[in-house]
Structures are given as C-alpha cells and as structure tokens.
Amino acid sequence: MIDINDCWLYAGYKNELGYGQIFAQGKRYYAHRVTYETFVQPIPEGLVIDHLCRVRHCVNPAHLEPVTARVNTLRGEGVLANKRKTHCPQSHEYNDKNTQYFNGNNWRRCRQCSIKRHKDYRLQLKVRSDTIHSNN
C-alpha cells in the first residue's frame, strides 16, 4: 500500500540532473509535471514545479507545488547550503560587522576578504604602473 506522505520515486529514465522523464509521441516530458497535471490541475503559465521534499525524481503530487522560478531557486539546496555557511572560504565569520549584503540580501560577501582583494588589486595596478614608467 502506498502512503500518501512518502515520496513516489519515479523508476523510469532520469536525466543528468536526476529528474524523471517520460517520452511520449516523440516528445520528452518531466514526470513530476505530468503527475501534477494529471492528479491536481494544469500548471499555471509562468510557474515551475517545486519539489517540497527536495527529491528530484519524486512524483507524489502532495510533494509538488507550482511556484515562480525565483521562489524555486531560493528554496533550492544551493541557496540553503550557502545560507547555512557561518564562515567564508578563508575562515572569516559571517556576522553583522563582517558581512556585506547585495541584491536584496540574496547574496553576501565577506568584508575582510573584499578589503584584501581591493588592496591586492591596487597593489597590482601600482606594480604595473611602476613597471611601465621604469621601462620608459
């Protein structure tokens, strides 16, 4: 017996990103979209299907929700993984003092690393300028 709360894992072909695909009449369709439209309703124009369970080959209509592409991306694992990071790659802590936010707080950068990059860039420009002037 199938539990409505469990993921319904598509057993057919999955593409390189892990989404189930159905081939019919010479066309390729995403299995989760077909399932949603079969059991729930047509997907409104301009919306994509978000897997609430985060399992890309799940076709359980209870786990699928039509949303904008932006909402789907923001809910995605990449965004969530980055939001969970507490330190930049150079081990500086992301905190109120050391974090710069951009694009409506959707993107952040380490202030210490940004300052270092800027200093390194200015030094590089100075070295180039000194090299050009010493050759003249």
C-alpha positions in Angstrom: 0.0 0.0 0.0 1.3 3.5 -0.9 1.5 6.0 1.9 0.4 9.5 0.6 3.2 11.1 2.7 6.0 9.1 1.2 7.9 10.1 -1.9 6.8 8.3 -5.0 10.1 7.7 -6.7 10.0 7.6 -10.5 11.6 4.4 -11.6 11.9 5.3 -15.3 14.6 7.3 -17.1 16.2 10.1 -15.1 18.2 12.9 -16.8 21.7 14.0 -15.7 20.1 16.3 -13.0 18.1 13.5 -11.5 14.6 14.5 -12.8 12.4 11.7 -14.1 11.5 12.0 -17.7 8.7 10.4 -19.8 9.0 10.0 -23.6 5.7 10.0 -25.5 4.8 10.7 -29.1 8.4 11.8 -29.8 8.5 14.4 -27.0 10.2 14.5 -23.6 8.2 15.5 -20.5 9.2 15.8 -16.9 7.5 13.1 -14.9 6.7 15.3 -11.9 4.9 17.9 -14.2 2.9 15.1 -15.8 1.9 13.7 -12.4 0.9 17.1 -11.1 -1.2 18.0 -14.1 -2.8 14.5 -14.1 -3.8 14.5 -10.4 -4.1 18.1 -9.4 -4.5 20.7 -12.1 -2.8 22.3 -15.1 0.4 24.2 -14.1 -0.3 27.9 -14.3 1.6 29.6 -17.1 4.9 31.1 -16.0 5.2 28.8 -13.0 7.5 25.8 -12.4 7.0 22.8 -10.1 9.0 22.8 -6.8 9.7 19.5 -5.1 8.8 20.3 -1.4 10.5 17.1 -0.4 13.7 18.1 -2.3 13.8 14.7 -4.1 14.0 15.5 -7.8 12.6 12.2 -9.1 9.6 12.2 -6.6 6.3 12.4 -8.4 4.0 12.5 -5.4 1.6 15.3 -6.2 1.4 16.1 -2.4 5.1 17.0 -2.6 4.8 19.3 -5.6 3.9 23.0 -5.7 3.7 25.4 -8.6 5.9 28.5 -7.8 7.8 31.1 -9.7 11.3 30.2 -10.9 12.7 32.7 -8.4 11.0 31.1 -5.4 12.1 27.7 -6.6 15.7 28.8 -6.8 15.6 30.5 -3.4 14.2 27.3 -1.9 16.8 25.2 -3.6 19.6 23.3 -1.9 22.4 25.5 -3.2 20.9 28.6 -1.7 20.1 26.9 1.5 23.6 25.4 1.7 25.1 28.9 1.3 22.8 30.4 3.9 23.9 27.8 6.4 27.5 28.7 6.0 28.8 30.6 9.0 32.3 31.4 7.6 33.8 32.4 4.3 36.2 30.1 2.5 39.1 31.9 4.3 37.5 31.1 7.7 36.3 34.7 8.5 33.0 34.6 10.3 29.8 35.9 8.6 28.4 38.3 11.2 26.8 41.8 11.2 30.2 43.5 11.2 32.0 41.4 8.6 29.2 40.7 6.0 28.2 42.8 3.0 24.8 42.0 1.5 23.8 42.6 -2.1 20.8 42.1 -4.4 18.1 42.4 -1.7 20.1 40.3 0.8 20.2 37.4 -1.6 23.9 37.5 -2.0 26.6 38.1 0.6 30.3 38.6 0.8 33.0 38.6 3.5 34.1 42.2 4.2 37.6 41.2 5.2 38.2 39.3 2.0 36.7 42.1 0.0 39.1 44.6 1.6 42.1 42.3 0.9 41.0 41.8 -2.7 40.8 45.6 -3.1 44.2 46.2 -1.6 45.8 43.4 -3.7 44.2 44.9 -6.8 45.5 48.4 -6.0 49.0 46.9 -5.4 48.8 45.1 -8.7 48.0 48.4 -10.5 50.8 50.2 -8.8 53.3 47.4 -9.8 52.1 47.6 -13.4 52.4 51.4 -13.4 55.9 51.3 -11.9 57.0 48.7 -14.4 55.7 50.8 -17.3 57.3 54.0 -16.0 60.7 52.3 -15.4 60.8 51.0 -18.9 60.4 54.5 -20.4 
